């Protein structure tokens, strides 16, 4: 099951999930991009999104308007859908209209592989980024061990290249794979101090002693956070 959180409010870009992308609302284009992988459901706090999803034959579930994160929103939707404990759930952000099918499929496969590894709470991915790109705090960096498990996520430039030039940073992509069981555990954990400092909810899992499995992918997609991002995306894709 792929669940796309679609909160209608956005301080930087109000109603962005409904922004027009080549004649289709952003969240619908995102759903259409991944529907070949598994069933897709939009989790939203907006009746307008519910109605638009219906027009495009996409299932949608109404959720609370007080959730602090997309993960909490998809958990409420998963509960309403009565998903079983071993159901694989992929959280794809509603502002990723150009996400490649192969990226989501890679996380889906990794999540299935790790279903019985109960110490792994989340599955996600990264792409290699350059040294200059790593300076951007809006691009989250991840450091992994030799088994592909995350050691830390940060908006800072990690690892810090003290003695030489380094040009193989790992840029984290905010797509997550859970089972229903691990999603329930994650949403039951208390927020972590590191999570609050960095504003990165995946640090909650590491702080409480769980693991986050990572896989490398290739992608040209990017999240759309501002009207300027949208203009850049439309130009890039000639829409």
N, CA, C and O of each residue as an XYZ file, in Angstrom:
956
protein
N       0.839     -1.195      0.000
C       0.000      0.000      0.000
C       0.880      1.253      0.000
O       1.775      1.397      0.833
N       0.611      2.151     -0.943
C       1.293      3.447     -0.972
C       0.318      4.488     -0.448
O      -0.779      4.646     -0.985
N       0.719      5.197      0.600
C      -0.138      6.238      1.174
C       0.558      7.584      1.018
O       1.712      7.752      1.413
N      -0.155      8.529      0.441
C       0.391      9.859      0.160
C      -0.270     10.868      1.101
O      -1.464     11.138      0.966
N       0.483     11.429      2.049
C      -0.098     12.467      2.916
C      -0.264     13.760      2.138
O       0.651     14.192      1.437
N      -1.425     14.372      2.260
C      -1.713     15.595      1.483
C      -2.397     16.609      2.380
O      -3.622     16.725      2.391
N      -1.592     17.337      3.129
C      -2.114     18.404      3.986
C      -2.362     19.633      3.132
O      -1.494     20.050      2.366
N      -3.542     20.210      3.264
C      -3.913     21.328      2.405
C      -3.205     22.622      2.809
O      -2.944     23.479      1.965
N      -2.893     22.761      4.102
C      -2.223     23.971      4.576
C      -0.728     23.888      4.388
O      -0.131     22.831      4.596
N      -0.115     24.992      3.998
C       1.338     25.074      3.856
C       1.737     26.521      4.013
O       1.259     27.388      3.282
N       2.623     26.787      4.975
C       2.979     28.181      5.245
C       3.724     28.811      4.072
O       3.533     29.991      3.777
N       4.570     28.032      3.402
C       5.359     28.587      2.292
C       4.633     28.542      0.959
O       4.935     29.320      0.054
N       3.658     27.613      0.837
C       3.003     27.419     -0.457
C       1.588     26.887     -0.193
O       1.358     25.683     -0.304
N       0.636     27.765      0.154
C      -0.730     27.325      0.449
C      -1.334     26.525     -0.698
O      -1.174     26.874     -1.867
N      -2.034     25.438     -0.344
C      -2.734     24.588     -1.323
C      -1.795     23.984     -2.371
O      -2.216     23.700     -3.493
N      -0.538     23.790     -2.009
C       0.423     23.348     -3.028
C       0.081     21.971     -3.586
O       0.380     21.698     -4.748
N      -0.542     21.086     -2.787
C      -0.836     19.739     -3.297
C      -1.851     19.773     -4.434
O      -2.025     18.788     -5.151
N      -2.528     20.932     -4.594
C      -3.489     21.081     -5.686
C      -2.945     21.949     -6.818
O      -3.660     22.250     -7.774
N      -1.682     22.350     -6.709
C      -1.075     23.175     -7.763
C      -1.093     22.415     -9.089
O      -0.902     21.200     -9.122
N      -1.326     23.146    -10.177
C      -1.446     22.529    -11.493
C      -0.086     22.101    -12.042
O       0.843     22.902    -12.147
N       0.004     20.818    -12.387
C       1.206     20.270    -13.013
C       0.781     19.683    -14.352
O       0.320     18.543    -14.414
N       0.931     20.441    -15.400
C       0.560     19.948    -16.721
C      -0.900     19.538    -16.825
O      -1.225     18.534    -17.459
N      -1.785     20.318    -16.201
C      -3.212     20.044    -16.279
C      -3.735     19.060    -15.247
O      -4.883     18.624    -15.330
N      -2.905     18.707    -14.276
C      -3.315     17.753    -13.247
C      -2.835     18.245    -11.876
O      -1.697     18.703    -11.768
N      -3.668     18.164    -10.821
C      -3.213     18.587     -9.495
C      -1.976     17.796     -9.056
O      -1.844     16.609     -9.352
N      -1.090     18.469     -8.354
C       0.184     17.877     -7.965
C       0.031     16.521     -7.278
O       0.719     15.566     -7.638
N      -0.859     16.429     -6.299
C      -0.999     15.180     -5.542
C      -1.536     14.057     -6.422
O      -1.188     12.892     -6.224
N      -2.378     14.397     -7.387
C      -2.910     13.379     -8.303
C      -1.802     12.896     -9.238
O      -1.692     11.701     -9.514
N      -0.989     13.823     -9.721
C       0.130     13.421    -10.587
C       1.105     12.530     -9.813
O       1.655     11.578    -10.366
N       1.314     12.841     -8.541
C       2.174     12.002     -7.695
C       1.587     10.600     -7.577
O       2.303      9.609     -7.719
N       0.281     10.520     -7.317
C      -0.385      9.224     -7.180
C      -0.302      8.425     -8.479
O      -0.033      7.224     -8.455
N      -0.530      9.080     -9.594
C      -0.484      8.400    -10.893
C       0.919      7.886    -11.199
O       1.078      6.878    -11.888
N       1.942      8.582    -10.685
C       3.322      8.196    -10.965
C       3.700      6.878    -10.311
O       4.620      6.199    -10.769
N       2.986      6.502     -9.228
C       3.389      5.306     -8.471
C       2.319      4.221     -8.419
O       2.520      3.193     -7.772
N       1.192      4.429     -9.085
C       0.081      3.495     -8.939
C       0.345      2.122     -9.550
O      -0.385      1.173     -9.266
N       1.379      2.002    -10.385
C       1.695      0.698    -10.969
C       2.379     -0.227     -9.970
O       2.465     -1.432    -10.205
N       2.866      0.317     -8.861
C       3.619     -0.472     -7.878
C       2.692     -1.194     -6.908
O       2.883     -2.376     -6.623
N       1.689     -0.483     -6.404
C       0.765     -1.052     -5.425
C      -0.445     -0.130     -5.349
O      -0.469      0.929     -5.976
N      -1.442     -0.537     -4.581
C      -2.618      0.316     -4.378
C      -2.192      1.641     -3.765
O      -1.310      1.686     -2.908
N      -2.825      2.717     -4.209
C      -2.490      4.063     -3.744
C      -3.688      4.687     -3.036
O      -4.821      4.622     -3.515
N      -3.408      5.294     -1.879
C      -4.433      6.021     -1.130
C      -3.866      7.379     -0.740
O      -2.717      7.472     -0.309
N      -4.657      8.423     -0.888
C      -4.277      9.761     -0.431
C      -4.877      9.983      0.950
O      -6.074      9.780      1.153
N      -4.043     10.401      1.896
C      -4.497     10.718      3.248
C      -4.493     12.231      3.398
O      -3.437     12.859      3.325
N      -5.654     12.817      3.604
C      -5.764     14.273      3.553
C      -6.635     14.821      4.677
O      -7.342     14.076      5.356
N      -6.571     16.134      4.861
C      -7.451     16.818      5.813
C      -8.420     17.733      5.073
O      -9.008     18.633      5.672
N      -8.587     17.502      3.759
C      -9.367     18.413      2.913
C     -10.443     17.668      2.121
O     -10.148     16.705      1.412
N     -11.675     18.118      2.247
C     -12.744     17.537      1.445
C     -12.521     17.816     -0.031
O     -12.904     17.010     -0.880
N     -11.908     18.946     -0.344
C     -11.617     19.275     -1.739
C     -10.689     18.239     -2.360
O     -10.890     17.823     -3.501
N      -9.669     17.820     -1.606
C      -8.747     16.800     -2.102
C      -9.475     15.467     -2.271
O      -9.247     14.747     -3.243
N     -10.348     15.146     -1.324
C     -11.152     13.917     -1.408
C     -11.949     13.916     -2.720
O     -11.961     12.931     -3.458
N     -12.606     15.038     -2.986
C     -13.461     15.135     -4.181
C     -12.641     15.054     -5.464
O     -13.047     14.392     -6.419
N     -11.491     15.723     -5.492
C     -10.645     15.701     -6.682
C     -10.070     14.301     -6.908
O      -9.987     13.840     -8.046
N      -9.677     13.630     -5.835
C      -9.167     12.268     -5.956
C     -10.223     11.348     -6.565
O      -9.918     10.503     -7.407
N     -11.460     11.525     -6.129
C     -12.554     10.699     -6.652
C     -12.719     10.903     -8.156
O     -12.964      9.951     -8.896
N     -12.585     12.150     -8.599
C     -12.704     12.448    -10.031
C     -11.653     11.714    -10.854
O     -11.878     11.387    -12.019
N     -10.496     11.459    -10.228
C      -9.390     10.804    -10.926
C      -9.275      9.322    -10.562
O      -8.268      8.679    -10.859
N     -10.313      8.791     -9.919
C     -10.352      7.377     -9.548
C      -9.211      6.967     -8.619
O      -8.677      5.863     -8.719
N      -8.850      7.877     -7.715
C      -7.844      7.596     -6.697
C      -8.543      7.552     -5.342
O      -9.301      8.461     -5.002
N      -8.291      6.494     -4.568
C      -8.904      6.389     -3.246
C      -8.293      7.433     -2.317
O      -7.093      7.700     -2.379
N      -9.119      8.021     -1.458
C      -8.642      9.011     -0.493
C      -9.352      8.808      0.841
O     -10.506      8.382      0.889
N      -8.641      9.121      1.923
C      -9.154      8.945      3.279
C      -9.038     10.271      4.014
O      -7.991     10.918      3.976
N     -10.108     10.673      4.682
C     -10.078     11.900      5.471
C      -9.379     11.635      6.799
O      -9.673     10.656      7.484
N      -8.449     12.523      7.152
C      -7.717     12.404      8.405
C      -7.776     13.729      9.165
O      -8.244     14.743      8.647
N      -7.299     13.694     10.382
C      -7.342     14.861     11.256
C      -6.525     16.027     10.681
O      -5.583     15.828      9.913
N      -6.908     17.232     11.070
C      -6.159     18.413     10.616
C      -5.146     18.889     11.654
O      -4.613     19.992     11.532
N      -4.871     18.072     12.676
C      -3.945     18.487     13.732
C      -2.647     17.684     13.735
O      -1.814     17.862     14.624
N      -2.467     16.805     12.757
C      -1.244     16.001     12.731
C      -0.014     16.884     12.548
O      -0.028     17.849     11.784
N       1.065     16.524     13.276
C       2.307     17.279     13.193
C       3.212     16.787     12.072
O       4.144     17.486     11.673
N       2.944     15.585     11.561
C       3.801     15.037     10.501
C       2.987     14.189      9.544
O       1.890     13.728      9.864
N       3.557     13.993      8.353
C       2.920     13.136      7.371
C       2.851     11.699      7.843
O       1.919     10.977      7.488
N       3.827     11.266      8.643
C       3.834      9.893      9.148
C       2.646      9.642     10.053
O       2.005      8.596      9.962
N       2.344     10.594     10.929
C       1.164     10.455     11.782
C      -0.109     10.392     10.931
O      -1.043      9.655     11.246
N      -0.129     11.167      9.862
C      -1.308     11.187      8.997
C      -1.492      9.844      8.287
O      -2.612      9.340      8.199
N      -0.401      9.262      7.781
C      -0.563      7.993      7.075
C      -0.907      6.870      8.053
O      -1.557      5.896      7.673
N      -0.475      7.000      9.306
C      -0.837      5.971     10.293
C      -2.342      6.007     10.569
O      -2.984      4.961     10.665
N      -2.899      7.210     10.696
C      -4.357      7.296     10.890
C      -5.087      6.677      9.690
O      -6.058      5.940      9.861
N      -4.614      6.980      8.482
C      -5.240      6.415      7.283
C      -5.118      4.898      7.274
O      -6.070      4.197      6.930
N      -3.945      4.389      7.651
C      -3.725      2.937      7.670
C      -4.654      2.252      8.667
O      -5.141      1.150      8.416
N      -4.897      2.911      9.795
C      -5.834      2.369     10.786
C      -7.252      2.330     10.209
O      -7.969      1.344     10.375
N      -7.643      3.397      9.541
C      -8.985      3.450      8.963
C      -9.155      2.408      7.859
O     -10.256      1.912      7.619
N      -8.046      2.087      7.192
C      -8.082      1.078      6.133
C      -7.979     -0.341      6.696
O      -8.097     -1.321      5.960
N      -7.756     -0.438      8.016
C      -7.665     -1.736      8.714
C      -6.600     -2.642      8.089
O      -6.843     -3.823      7.841
N      -5.423     -2.073      7.840
C      -4.337     -2.844      7.243
C      -3.769     -3.833      8.263
O      -3.727     -3.547      9.460
N      -3.338     -4.984      7.785
C      -2.788     -6.009      8.669
C      -1.373     -5.638      9.098
O      -0.734     -4.787      8.479
N      -0.880     -6.283     10.169
C       0.417     -5.933     10.744
C       1.569     -6.070      9.765
O       2.535     -5.310      9.841
N       1.487     -7.035      8.836
C       2.616     -7.258      7.934
C       2.471     -6.543      6.589
O       3.286     -6.747      5.689
N       1.448     -5.716      6.451
C       1.270     -4.944      5.206
C       2.416     -3.953      5.044
O       2.741     -3.213      5.973
N       3.026     -3.940      3.867
C       4.074     -2.959      3.567
C       3.407     -1.639      3.187
O       2.535     -1.596      2.319
N       3.830     -0.565      3.850
C       3.263      0.767      3.622
C       4.381      1.707      3.203
O       5.367      1.869      3.922
N       4.228      2.322      2.047
C       5.216      3.284      1.554
C       4.628      4.688      1.663
O       3.539      4.969      1.165
N       5.374      5.547      2.324
C       4.985      6.949      2.477
C       5.678      7.763      1.386
O       6.884      8.001      1.443
N       4.897      8.184      0.392
C       5.409      9.042     -0.682
C       4.823     10.430     -0.491
O       3.605     10.577     -0.394
N       5.664     11.446     -0.436
C       5.179     12.804     -0.197
C       4.331     13.301     -1.368
O       4.597     12.979     -2.526
N       3.313     14.085     -1.046
C       2.403     14.584     -2.072
C       2.987     15.654     -2.964
O       2.354     16.073     -3.933
N       4.216     16.110     -2.640
C       4.857     17.157     -3.456
C       5.997     16.584     -4.290
O       6.978     17.274     -4.569
N       5.861     15.300     -4.694
C       6.877     14.637     -5.527
C       6.242     14.177     -6.846
O       6.253     12.983     -7.149
N       5.695     15.101     -7.626
C       4.967     14.690     -8.836
C       5.823     14.045     -9.916
O       5.295     13.413    -10.831
N       7.144     14.199     -9.817
C       8.022     13.645    -10.847
C       8.863     12.482    -10.319
O       9.875     12.118    -10.918
N       8.440     11.909     -9.204
C       9.186     10.794     -8.632
C       9.186      9.613     -9.609
O       8.151      9.272    -10.181
N      10.331      9.009     -9.787
C      10.453      7.881    -10.701
C       9.927      6.602    -10.057
O      10.143      6.357     -8.870
N       9.238      5.797    -10.850
C       8.689      4.533    -10.356
C       9.774      3.657     -9.742
O       9.550      3.013     -8.717
N      10.954      3.632    -10.371
C      12.039      2.783     -9.895
C      12.500      3.118     -8.492
O      12.918      2.229     -7.750
N      12.432      4.393     -8.112
C      12.845      4.812     -6.774
C      11.897      4.224     -5.725
O      12.335      3.640     -4.733
N      10.610      4.386     -5.960
C       9.617      3.874     -5.000
C       9.644      2.347     -4.979
O       9.495      1.732     -3.923
N       9.834      1.745     -6.144
C       9.908      0.286     -6.207
C      11.095     -0.237     -5.393
O      10.988     -1.274     -4.738
N      12.215      0.472     -5.432
C      13.395      0.056     -4.672
C      13.116      0.043     -3.168
O      13.540     -0.869     -2.459
N      12.401      1.062     -2.689
C      12.071      1.116     -1.260
C      11.030      0.065     -0.913
O      11.079     -0.529      0.164
N      10.094     -0.165     -1.816
C       9.085     -1.206     -1.606
C       9.768     -2.568     -1.465
O       9.445     -3.340     -0.562
N      10.711     -2.856     -2.360
C      11.415     -4.139     -2.308
C      12.248     -4.272     -1.033
O      12.279     -5.336     -0.414
N      12.923     -3.185     -0.646
C      13.724     -3.198      0.577
C      12.839     -3.420      1.800
O      13.215     -4.149      2.718
N      11.676     -2.797      1.811
C      10.751     -2.936      2.937
C      10.244     -4.372      3.047
O      10.129     -4.911      4.148
N       9.943     -4.986      1.914
C       9.515     -6.393      1.918
C      10.636     -7.295      2.426
O      10.393     -8.218      3.204
N      11.852     -7.028      1.986
C      13.012     -7.819      2.407
C      13.220     -7.754      3.920
O      13.624     -8.738      4.538
N      12.940     -6.590      4.514
C      13.214     -6.378      5.938
C      11.981     -6.570      6.832
O      12.017     -6.210      8.009
N      10.916     -7.122      6.301
C       9.664     -7.238      7.056
C       9.825     -7.937      8.396
O       9.198     -7.547      9.381
N      10.658     -8.964      8.439
C      10.815     -9.752      9.661
C      11.968     -9.276     10.534
O      12.223     -9.855     11.590
N      12.665     -8.232     10.109
C      13.775     -7.691     10.900
C      13.223     -6.577     11.787
O      13.195     -5.410     11.398
N      12.791     -6.957     12.971
C      12.006     -6.038     13.790
C      12.825     -4.882     14.376
O      12.259     -3.911     14.878
N      14.160     -4.988     14.311
C      14.988     -3.874     14.765
C      15.046     -2.773     13.715
O      15.418     -1.640     14.019
N      14.676     -3.109     12.466
C      14.623     -2.090     11.401
C      13.219     -1.494     11.387
O      12.251     -2.164     11.029
N      13.125     -0.240     11.777
C      11.811      0.394     11.922
C      11.362      1.075     10.635
O      10.165      1.191     10.375
N      12.320      1.524      9.833
C      12.008      2.274      8.626
C      12.967      1.869      7.514
O      14.076      1.403      7.775
N      12.533      2.051      6.287
C      13.366      1.840      5.112
C      13.293      3.103      4.263
O      12.220      3.684      4.103
N      14.434      3.529      3.719
C      14.421      4.757      2.932
C      15.557      4.706      1.912
O      16.133      3.645      1.672
N      15.877      5.854      1.313
C      16.860      5.855      0.233
C      17.638      7.164      0.192
O      17.273      8.155      0.825
N      18.709      7.131     -0.567
C      19.532      8.321     -0.763
C      20.085      8.323     -2.179
O      20.138      7.293     -2.852
N      20.493      9.504     -2.610
C      21.218      9.640     -3.874
C      22.551     10.306     -3.581
O      22.672     11.056     -2.612
N      23.535     10.042     -4.396
C      24.829     10.688     -4.220
C      24.744     12.144     -4.658
O      24.183     12.453     -5.710
N      25.301     13.027     -3.850
C      25.297     14.459     -4.159
C      26.719     14.998     -4.049
O      27.580     14.391     -3.412
N      26.949     16.134     -4.672
C      28.290     16.718     -4.714
C      28.601     17.502     -3.442
O      27.724     17.763     -2.619
N      29.859     17.864     -3.309
C      30.297     18.664     -2.169
C      29.525     19.984     -2.074
O      29.039     20.312     -0.992
N      29.391     20.758     -3.165
C      28.626     22.011     -3.065
C      27.154     21.778     -2.699
O      26.583     22.549     -1.929
N      26.538     20.725     -3.243
C      25.139     20.434     -2.914
C      24.972     20.149     -1.434
O      23.948     20.491     -0.841
N      25.983     19.521     -0.834
C      25.911     19.143      0.575
C      25.905     20.350      1.503
O      25.565     20.222      2.679
N      26.277     21.528      0.988
C      26.238     22.747      1.808
C      24.812     23.205      2.095
O      24.584     23.969      3.033
N      23.861     22.751      1.304
C      22.474     23.199      1.422
C      21.784     22.498      2.591
O      21.633     21.277      2.554
N      21.358     23.228      3.631
C      20.702     22.591      4.774
C      19.335     22.019      4.449
O      18.794     21.227      5.222
N      18.764     22.414      3.304
C      17.483     21.840      2.899
C      17.647     20.449      2.289
O      16.670     19.715      2.137
N      18.875     20.090      1.944
C      19.180     18.729      1.491
C      19.714     17.964      2.694
O      20.789     18.273      3.208
N      18.974     16.984      3.131
C      19.363     16.220      4.315
C      20.431     15.202      3.931
O      20.295     14.480      2.944
N      21.493     15.159      4.728
C      22.559     14.202      4.496
C      22.395     13.002      5.426
O      21.921     13.132      6.555
N      22.795     11.831      4.928
C      22.763     10.623      5.755
C      24.130      9.958      5.687
O      24.779      9.944      4.641
N      24.553      9.408      6.814
C      25.783      8.620      6.902
C      25.366      7.192      7.219
O      24.552      6.965      8.113
N      25.922      6.227      6.489
C      25.518      4.832      6.666
C      26.710      3.954      7.057
O      27.869      4.320      6.861
N      26.384      2.780      7.620
C      27.432      1.816      7.947
C      27.637      0.853      6.778
O      27.063      1.042      5.705
N      28.466     -0.189      6.991
C      28.796     -1.085      5.888
C      27.658     -2.028      5.517
O      27.757     -2.755      4.528
N      26.582     -2.025      6.294
C      25.403     -2.834      5.983
C      24.278     -2.001      5.371
O      23.186     -2.508      5.112
N      24.555     -0.721      5.144
C      23.538      0.148      4.567
C      22.543      0.682      5.573
O      21.473      1.158      5.193
N      22.876      0.611      6.852
C      22.009      1.147      7.893
C      22.440      2.568      8.231
O      23.632      2.873      8.268
N      21.474      3.422      8.474
C      21.771      4.824      8.762
C      22.434      4.973     10.131
O      21.964      4.421     11.126
N      23.526      5.723     10.163
C      24.167      6.079     11.431
C      23.627      7.406     11.947
O      23.448      7.584     13.152
N      23.367      8.337     11.031
C      22.834      9.645     11.424
C      22.324     10.386     10.201
O      22.815     10.193      9.089
N      21.342     11.226     10.422
C      20.826     12.149      9.408
C      21.069     13.566      9.918
O      20.927     13.836     11.110
N      21.436     14.466      9.011
C      21.670     15.838      9.452
C      21.487     16.824      8.308
O      21.687     16.500      7.137
N      21.102     18.034      8.684
C      21.092     19.129      7.721
C      22.507     19.705      7.560
O      22.797     20.423      6.603
N      23.372     19.373      8.516
C      24.761     19.805      8.438
C      25.512     18.954      7.421
O      25.008     17.941      6.935
N      26.715     19.386      7.117
C      27.541     18.681      6.129
C      28.276     17.528      6.814
O      29.332     17.718      7.416
N      27.704     16.341      6.711
C      28.332     15.164      7.305
C      28.530     14.100      6.235
O      27.664     13.906      5.382
N      29.691     13.395      6.276
C      30.815     13.616      7.190
C      31.590     14.889      6.839
O      31.609     15.329      5.690
N      32.220     15.461      7.849
C      33.013     16.670      7.616
C      34.397     16.290      7.079
O      35.118     15.534      7.730
N      34.777     16.798      5.909
C      36.057     16.406      5.294
C      37.234     17.205      5.870
O      37.665     18.195      5.278
N      37.736     16.780      6.998
C      38.748     17.561      7.706
C      40.073     17.686      6.947
O      40.655     18.768      6.881
N      40.544     16.573      6.374
C      41.889     16.573      5.799
C      41.944     16.542      4.281
O      43.018     16.702      3.702
N      40.818     16.342      3.631
C      40.872     16.243      2.182
C      39.497     16.530      1.583
O      38.491     16.588      2.290
N      39.482     16.705      0.278
C      38.218     16.938     -0.423
C      37.400     15.653     -0.450
O      37.943     14.562     -0.629
N      36.111     15.790     -0.274
C      35.201     14.635     -0.284
C      34.024     14.982     -1.169
O      33.456     16.067     -1.046
N      33.649     14.078     -2.059
C      32.613     14.418     -3.034
C      31.631     13.267     -3.243
O      31.148     13.045     -4.353
N      31.343     12.541     -2.169
C      30.404     11.413     -2.264
C      29.399     11.467     -1.125
O      29.166     10.473     -0.436
N      28.810     12.638     -0.937
C      27.800     12.787      0.107
C      26.520     12.063     -0.301
O      26.227     11.893     -1.484
N      25.776     11.646      0.704
C      24.529     10.923      0.469
C      23.354     11.823      0.838
O      23.144     12.148      2.007
N      22.605     12.214     -0.168
C      21.443     13.071      0.049
C      20.199     12.234      0.277
O      19.795     11.463     -0.593
N      19.598     12.380      1.435
C      18.436     11.561      1.787
C      17.187     12.035      1.050
O      16.948     13.235      0.916
N      16.402     11.081      0.578
C      15.105     11.369     -0.029
C      14.016     10.970      0.964
O      14.068      9.885      1.543
N      13.039     11.842      1.160
C      12.030     11.632      2.197
C      10.913     10.682      1.807
O       9.735     11.031      1.899
N      11.275      9.490      1.376
C      10.308      8.439      1.064
C      10.595      7.296      2.025
O      11.742      6.865      2.144
N       9.567      6.796      2.716
C       9.780      5.811      3.771
C       8.935      4.567      3.556
O       7.801      4.635      3.081
N       9.517      3.427      3.919
C       8.785      2.176      3.900
C       8.674      1.604      5.302
O       9.657      1.543      6.041
N       7.474      1.188      5.660
C       7.189      0.582      6.957
C       6.428     -0.724      6.731
O       6.018     -1.032      5.612
N       6.248     -1.480      7.803
C       5.118     -2.397      7.883
C       4.098     -1.701      8.763
O       4.427     -0.720      9.430
N       2.875     -2.186      8.777
C       1.872     -1.595      9.657
C       2.341     -1.675     11.109
O       2.116     -0.756     11.896
N       2.994     -2.780     11.451
C       3.489     -2.960     12.819
C       4.559     -1.930     13.159
O       4.511     -1.313     14.223
N       5.533     -1.739     12.254
C       6.612     -0.790     12.555
C       6.110      0.649     12.526
O       6.616      1.495     13.264
N       5.126      0.932     11.686
C       4.534      2.277     11.653
C       3.851      2.587     12.976
O       3.954      3.701     13.490
N       3.155      1.600     13.526
C       2.497      1.772     14.828
C       3.525      2.040     15.915
O       3.329      2.911     16.763
N       4.634      1.281     15.890
C       5.687      1.485     16.886
C       6.268      2.887     16.759
O       6.434      3.589     17.757
N       6.579      3.297     15.517
C       7.185      4.611     15.309
C       6.288      5.724     15.841
O       6.754      6.628     16.535
N       5.008      5.654     15.514
C       4.089      6.722     15.927
C       3.818      6.698     17.434
O       3.298      7.665     17.990
N       4.171      5.596     18.087
C       4.018      5.510     19.533
C       5.232      5.986     20.307
O       5.173      6.129     21.528
N       6.341      6.235     19.607
C       7.556      6.708     20.264
C       7.438      8.194     20.605
O       6.802      8.965     19.886
N       8.057      8.570     21.703
C       8.056      9.992     22.059
C       9.009     10.747     21.144
O      10.045     10.207     20.755
N       8.676     11.992     20.794
C       9.586     12.805     19.978
C      10.954     12.901     20.650
O      11.044     12.955     21.877
N      12.012     12.923     19.848
C      13.370     12.916     20.379
C      13.993     14.305     20.341
O      13.666     15.105     19.464
N      14.892     14.604     21.287
C      15.566     15.910     21.267
C      16.288     16.179     19.948
O      16.213     17.291     19.426
N      16.986     15.180     19.398
C      17.687     15.370     18.133
C      16.717     15.689     17.002
O      17.003     16.512     16.132
N      15.569     15.026     17.030
C      14.524     15.276     16.036
C      14.083     16.729     16.080
O      13.887     17.359     15.041
N      13.929     17.256     17.279
C      13.480     18.642     17.442
C      14.546     19.631     16.993
O      14.234     20.667     16.406
N      15.808     19.308     17.271
C      16.903     20.204     16.904
C      17.058     20.285     15.388
O      17.150     21.375     14.823
N      17.085     19.119     14.734
C      17.315     19.077     13.287
C      16.025     19.231     12.476
O      16.065     19.516     11.279
N      14.869     19.037     13.152
C      13.570     18.995     12.466
C      13.554     17.857     11.434
O      13.173     18.040     10.278
N      13.980     16.685     11.894
C      14.020     15.475     11.069
C      13.417     14.333     11.881
O      14.035     13.847     12.828
N      12.209     13.906     11.511
C      11.521     12.919     12.342
C      12.168     11.543     12.294
O      11.962     10.747     13.210
N      12.950     11.230     11.248
C      13.593      9.923     11.192
C      14.608      9.725     12.312
O      14.941      8.591     12.653
N      15.105     10.829     12.890
C      16.032     10.726     14.010
C      15.359     10.135     15.247
O      16.041      9.653     16.152
N      14.033     10.168     15.291
C      13.300      9.554     16.402
C      13.596      8.059     16.480
O      13.797      7.514     17.565
N      13.622      7.409     15.330
C      13.889      5.967     15.295
C      15.286      5.667     15.829
O      15.451      4.769     16.654
N      16.295      6.410     15.367
C      17.665      6.172     15.816
C      17.822      6.479     17.297
O      18.491      5.737     18.016
N      17.217      7.553     17.754
C      17.334      7.964     19.149
C      16.811      6.887     20.091
O      17.355      6.687     21.176
N      15.760      6.197     19.676
C      15.154      5.174     20.530
C      15.738      3.779     20.283
O      15.186      2.783     20.751
N      16.852      3.708     19.549
C      17.564      2.449     19.427
C      17.156      1.558     18.279
O      17.602      0.413     18.198
N      16.313      2.058     17.383
C      15.922      1.292     16.200
C      16.847      1.631     15.028
O      17.697      2.516     15.128
N      16.669      0.918     13.927
C      17.521      1.129     12.759
C      16.702      1.572     11.549
O      15.515      1.271     11.433
N      17.367      2.291     10.661
C      16.759      2.751      9.413
C      17.603      2.196      8.276
O      18.772      2.557      8.137
N      17.025      1.326      7.467
C      17.745      0.727      6.341
C      17.684      1.661      5.144
O      16.643      2.253      4.855
N      18.813      1.788      4.450
C      18.913      2.707      3.325
C      19.318      1.972      2.057
O      19.984      0.938      2.111
N      18.912      2.514      0.918
C      19.331      1.986     -0.371
C      19.644      3.154     -1.287
O      18.956      4.174     -1.262
N      20.690      3.003     -2.099
C      21.063      4.064     -3.035
C      20.203      3.990     -4.288
O      19.952      2.908     -4.819
N      19.753      5.158     -4.757
C      18.946      5.238     -5.974
C      19.470      6.372     -6.846
O      20.255      7.211     -6.404
N      19.022      6.374     -8.077
C      19.316      7.486     -8.989
C      18.011      8.207     -9.280
O      17.016      7.568     -9.620
N      18.001      9.500     -9.154
C      16.779     10.261     -9.387
C      17.102     11.699     -9.766
O      18.123     12.251     -9.355
N      16.222     12.292    -10.554
C      16.303     13.716    -10.858
C      15.128     14.460    -10.242
O      14.993     15.672    -10.415
N      14.276     13.732     -9.522
C      13.098     14.337     -8.909
C      13.484     15.175     -7.698
O      14.548     14.982     -7.109
N      12.615     16.100     -7.338
C      12.813     16.881     -6.118
C      11.461     17.337     -5.600
O      10.511     17.524     -6.361
N      11.396     17.511     -4.286
C      10.163     17.977     -3.665
C       9.901     19.434     -4.009
O      10.831     20.210     -4.225
N       8.631     19.796     -4.056
C       8.246     21.165     -4.391
C       7.726     21.839     -3.122
O       6.643     21.520     -2.631
N       8.516     22.772     -2.603
C       8.182     23.431     -1.339
C       7.704     24.869     -1.509
O       7.050     25.417     -0.622
N       8.027     25.477     -2.643
C       7.696     26.886     -2.863
C       7.193     27.078     -4.288
O       7.404     26.215     -5.140
N       6.526     28.210     -4.557
C       6.129     28.503     -5.944
C       7.322     28.533     -6.895
O       7.193     28.193     -8.071
N       8.490     28.942     -6.380
C       9.693     28.971     -7.208
C      10.115     27.553     -7.595
O      10.545     27.311     -8.723
N       9.989     26.614     -6.642
C      10.278     25.208     -6.948
C       9.360     24.700     -8.051
O       9.789     23.981     -8.953
N       8.091     25.086     -7.965
C       7.121     24.643     -8.966
C       7.501     25.164    -10.348
O       7.451     24.419    -11.327
N       7.874     26.420    -10.433
C       8.264     27.003    -11.722
C       9.487     26.283    -12.288
O       9.568     26.016    -13.487
N      10.429     25.977    -11.409
C      11.632     25.248    -11.823
C      11.267     23.863    -12.359
O      11.804     23.412    -13.371
N      10.346     23.201    -11.663
C       9.924     21.854    -12.072
C       9.220     21.885    -13.419
O       9.463     21.033    -14.273
N       8.352     22.865    -13.607
C       7.601     22.962    -14.861
C       8.536     23.234    -16.034
O       8.346     22.703    -17.128
N       9.537     24.059    -15.797
C      10.501     24.353    -16.858
C      11.334     23.118    -17.181
O      11.604     22.831    -18.347
N      11.742     22.384    -16.132
C      12.583     21.205    -16.299
C      11.869     20.140    -17.107
O      12.480     19.445    -17.919
N      10.569     20.019    -16.877
C       9.782     18.962    -17.538
C       8.970     19.490    -18.725
O       8.151     18.774    -19.301
N       9.214     20.762    -19.077
C       8.558     21.353    -20.257
C       7.035     21.252    -20.195
O       6.383     20.868    -21.166
N       6.487     21.602    -19.041
C       5.036     21.567    -18.859
C       4.484     22.977    -18.751
O       3.277     23.157    -18.595
